[in-house]
Amino acid sequence: MNLKDWSDAWRLLGYIEGANDCDASTDGHDVIQEAVNALAEILGRNAPKGEKK
């Protein structure tokens, strides 16, 4: 994964998390948060050289 794709993925993940936090009353909130956390972990492990999030 190149730096631009990695950076874009983090940005989009932030949008998803922000939208999810805006409506915490939905039944899927915890499921979506778990998915966001799992994807963040994957992105953290696969950072381009010299980058750490």
GROMACS elastic network, one bead per residue, 0.5 to 0.9 nm:
[ bonds ]
;  ai    aj funct       b0    kb
    1     4     6  0.82969   500
    1     5     6  0.63465   500
    1     6     6  0.63285   500
    1    46     6  0.76984   500
    1    47     6  0.78516   500
    1    48     6  0.67815   500
    2     5     6  0.55144   500
    2     6     6  0.61779   500
    2     7     6  0.86373   500
    2    47     6  0.86397   500
    2    48     6  0.63455   500
    3     6     6  0.50437   500
    3     7     6  0.59836   500
    3     8     6  0.84744   500
    3    47     6  0.78832   500
    3    48     6  0.58897   500
    3    49     6  0.86563   500
    3    51     6  0.82256   500
    4     7     6  0.51074   500
    4     8     6  0.60316   500
    4     9     6  0.85068   500
    5     8     6  0.50531   500
    5     9     6  0.60603   500
    5    10     6  0.87031   500
    6     9     6  0.51386   500
    6    10     6  0.64270   500
    6    11     6  0.87751   500
    6    43     6  0.72059   500
    6    46     6  0.84704   500
    6    47     6  0.69747   500
    6    48     6  0.74937   500
    7    10     6  0.52210   500
    7    11     6  0.63038   500
    7    12     6  0.87472   500
    8    11     6  0.50139   500
    8    12     6  0.61409   500
    8    13     6  0.84736   500
    9    12     6  0.51887   500
    9    13     6  0.60294   500
    9    14     6  0.85627   500
    9    43     6  0.79933   500
   10    13     6  0.50440   500
   10    14     6  0.62046   500
   10    15     6  0.87887   500
   10    40     6  0.74534   500
   10    43     6  0.76110   500
   10    53     6  0.87187   500
   11    14     6  0.51069   500
   11    15     6  0.64691   500
   11    16     6  0.88898   500
   12    16     6  0.63391   500
   12    17     6  0.86606   500
   13    16     6  0.51185   500
   13    17     6  0.62026   500
   13    18     6  0.85470   500
   13    36     6  0.65835   500
   13    39     6  0.79230   500
   13    40     6  0.76210   500
   14    17     6  0.50867   500
   14    18     6  0.60060   500
   14    19     6  0.85303   500
   14    36     6  0.85089   500
   15    18     6  0.50577   500
   15    19     6  0.60958   500
   15    20     6  0.84547   500
   16    19     6  0.51984   500
   16    20     6  0.60528   500
   16    21     6  0.85946   500
   16    32     6  0.84677   500
   16    33     6  0.89643   500
   16    36     6  0.76416   500
   17    20     6  0.50003   500
   17    21     6  0.61212   500
   17    22     6  0.87043   500
   17    32     6  0.79364   500
   17    33     6  0.68585   500
   17    36     6  0.66749   500
   18    21     6  0.51124   500
   18    22     6  0.63486   500
   19    22     6  0.51827   500
   19    23     6  0.70475   500
   20    23     6  0.57353   500
   20    24     6  0.64662   500
   20    26     6  0.87085   500
   20    28     6  0.88296   500
   20    29     6  0.62371   500
   20    32     6  0.71584   500
   20    33     6  0.74495   500
   21    24     6  0.53540   500
   21    29     6  0.77263   500
   21    33     6  0.87044   500
   22    25     6  0.88169   500
   23    26     6  0.63061   500
   23    29     6  0.77464   500
   24    27     6  0.82253   500
   24    28     6  0.86240   500
   24    29     6  0.57780   500
   24    30     6  0.84846   500
   25    28     6  0.85576   500
   25    29     6  0.71879   500
   26    29     6  0.55603   500
   26    30     6  0.87028   500
   27    30     6  0.74065   500
   27    31     6  0.82478   500
   28    31     6  0.52148   500
   28    32     6  0.60626   500
   28    33     6  0.85334   500
   29    32     6  0.52492   500
   29    33     6  0.61085   500
   29    34     6  0.86251   500
   30    33     6  0.50062   500
   30    34     6  0.60930   500
   30    35     6  0.86021   500
   31    34     6  0.51625   500
   31    35     6  0.63146   500
   31    36     6  0.87110   500
   32    35     6  0.50657   500
   32    36     6  0.61687   500
   32    37     6  0.86293   500
   33    37     6  0.61294   500
   33    38     6  0.85716   500
   34    37     6  0.51113   500
   34    38     6  0.61695   500
   34    39     6  0.86423   500
   35    38     6  0.50741   500
   35    39     6  0.61418   500
   35    40     6  0.85215   500
   36    39     6  0.51877   500
   36    40     6  0.60985   500
   36    41     6  0.86429   500
   37    40     6  0.50661   500
   37    41     6  0.62512   500
   37    42     6  0.87542   500
   38    41     6  0.51322   500
   38    42     6  0.63638   500
   38    43     6  0.87407   500
   39    42     6  0.50235   500
   39    43     6  0.61458   500
   39    44     6  0.84823   500
   40    43     6  0.50760   500
   40    44     6  0.60337   500
   40    45     6  0.86529   500
   40    53     6  0.89303   500
   41    44     6  0.50191   500
   41    45     6  0.63020   500
   41    46     6  0.87004   500
   42    45     6  0.52133   500
   42    46     6  0.62534   500
   42    47     6  0.87552   500
   43    46     6  0.50646   500
   43    47     6  0.60502   500
   43    53     6  0.82476   500
   44    47     6  0.55636   500
   44    52     6  0.66352   500
   44    53     6  0.60114   500
   45    52     6  0.86174   500
   46    49     6  0.88930   500
   47    50     6  0.78829   500
   47    51     6  0.57726   500
   47    52     6  0.60464   500
   47    53     6  0.76438   500
   48    51     6  0.56403   500
   48    52     6  0.79460   500
   49    52     6  0.82876   500
